[in-house]
């Protein structure tokens, strides 16, 4: 769709007229627009009044007497020492309890209940094992006594021959 040069110029003129009307309304204190509802106009007017009331000059030192009333008092810097002290106190660890039972802290092994139940049976077996070991040692000693007597007798016989 091609538009002729004449229609484009007409559209540009209409835009310029709308912009002039808009600027005129802004300069004259916002006259009502054709399609604008009344409550929207009232809300916009209240907003602009609040903006003017909220004007506060923090860093700017005005020369005008009216603006000097809106100047904020100089802010005092916060005490850094107090903040640092608070942080240092927060960083200090609380004293740890001196006595710690490691048996309570250490996790139990998964077979601890089995060991507890089998402990009585193991005691009986341990006693039987000790008795069996003692009997074996006695038997060897009896057998070694006879061997010792034979060795001693043989040694005595050899001494008599060499004399």
N, C-alpha and C positions, 0 to 999 in steps of 0.2 A: 504494500500500500504506500504509494508515494503521495506525499503531501506537497501542495504547491507552496511556492515561496510566500505568497500572499497570506495563506492560512497560518504559516509559521510566524510571520510578523504579527498577525492578529493575536496569536497566543502569547507572544512575548509582551505585547502591550498590555494584555489582560493581567499577566503576572506582575508587571511593573505597577499597575494600578492597585492590585491587592497588597503588594509590599508597601506602597505609600500609605494605604489605609491602615495597615497594621502598625507602621511606625507612628502614624498620627494618633492612634488609640493609646499606644504605649506612652507617648509624650503627654497626652491630655489626661492621664490618670485612669486609663483603662475604661473606655466607654463600652457599653454592651455590644457584643457582636450579634449578628443576625440570628444564628442558630444556637447560640450558647444559652444553657439553662441558668436561671437566677441563682440557684444554690451553688453552682460551680463558680460563678463570679464572686459570691460572698466568701467562699472558701479560699479563693485565690487572693482576695483582698486581705483576709485575716493572715494568710501566710506571709504576704509581703510586709505587713505591720510587724509580725513576730520577727522576721529577719532583721528589720531595722532595730528592734529592741535588743536583739541578741548581739549586736555589734560590740565587741570587747577588744580593746587594743592591749596586747600583751607585750610585744617587743617594740612597737612603734611609738615614738614620743611625738604627739601632735603639737603643732604650733597654734592651732585654732582653739579658742577657749571652750567652745561647745564640745569639742572632741576630747578635751582633757578630762572631762567628767567620766568618759567611757574608758579611760586608761586603767588597766589592772594594776594593783600594787605589786611591787617586786617580789618574786618568789624566793624564799630562802632555800638554799640547797639542803637536802636531807643529810643527816649525820651518817657518814659512812662508818664511823667507828662502832656505832651501835649494831649496824648490820653485820660487820665483820665479827664482832663479839658473839652475836647470835649464831653465825655460821660456825665459828670455832667451837661453841658449846655443843652444837648439833653434831659436829664431827667427832667429839670425844666419845669413845665407846663406854658403855656402862660396865662396871666391874663384873667379871665373869665369876661364877660360883667356883670356889677353890676345890671343893671335894666333888669329884665326878666319878661315879661308879661305872667303870668301863664295861662290866658285865651287863648292866642295864642298857648301855648305849649300843653294844655290839649286837648285830642281828643274830638271831638264833639260826643254827643250821637246819635245813629241812628234815634231817633225820634225828633230831634231838630226842623226840619222843620214843623212837625205836631204841636208841641207846639206853634210855632210862628204863624201859621195860626189860631189856635183855641183861642189864647190869647184874641182877641177882643170879641168873643162870651162869653168867661168866665168872662170878665169884666161886661157885661150886666147881666149875671146870678148872679154874686156876688152882684150887686146893688139890684136886685130883692130879693135875699135871705136876705139881710140886712133889706129891707123894711118889708118883711114878719116876720122876727124875732121881729122887733120893734112893729108891730101890735099885735103880740101875747103877748108881754110884757105889752102893754097898756091894752089889754082886761083882762089880769090877774090882773093888778093893779085896774081896775074899779071893778072887781068882789071882790077883796080883800078889797076895801074901804068899800063896803057895809057889808062885813063880819066883818071888823074892827069896824065899827060903832056898829054892833050888839054885838061884844065881849066887847067893851068898855061899852055899855049900860048895859050888863049883869053883868059886873064887878062892876059898880056903884051901881046896885041894891043889890048886895051881901054885899057891904060895908054898905049900909043903914040898912040892917037887923042885922048885927052884932053889931051895935052901940046901 
